[in-house]
Amino acid sequence: MSVAETRSRFTEVLEVLNDAAARGRITRVTNRGRKIAAVASMHVAGHKTNTDR
């Protein structure tokens, strides 16, 4: 999923992320074909971060 696609189709992107989280999958975000981020459910990530409250 590219950054441009994420910006232009935000509602659809949220649905993809929710579906991926429900299935335990990781969604990768790319910028011009280069992987820049990954989004995973907290269950998949397996730990809390210091931003959790």
HELIX and SHEET records of a PDB file:
HELIX    1   1 VAL A    3  SER A    8  1                                   6    
HELIX    2   2 PHE A   10  ARG A   23  1                                  14    
HELIX    3   3 MET A   42  ALA A   45  1                                   4    
SHEET    1   A 2 THR A  27  ASN A  31  0                                        
SHEET    2   A 2 ARG A  34  VAL A  39 -1                                        
END                                                                             
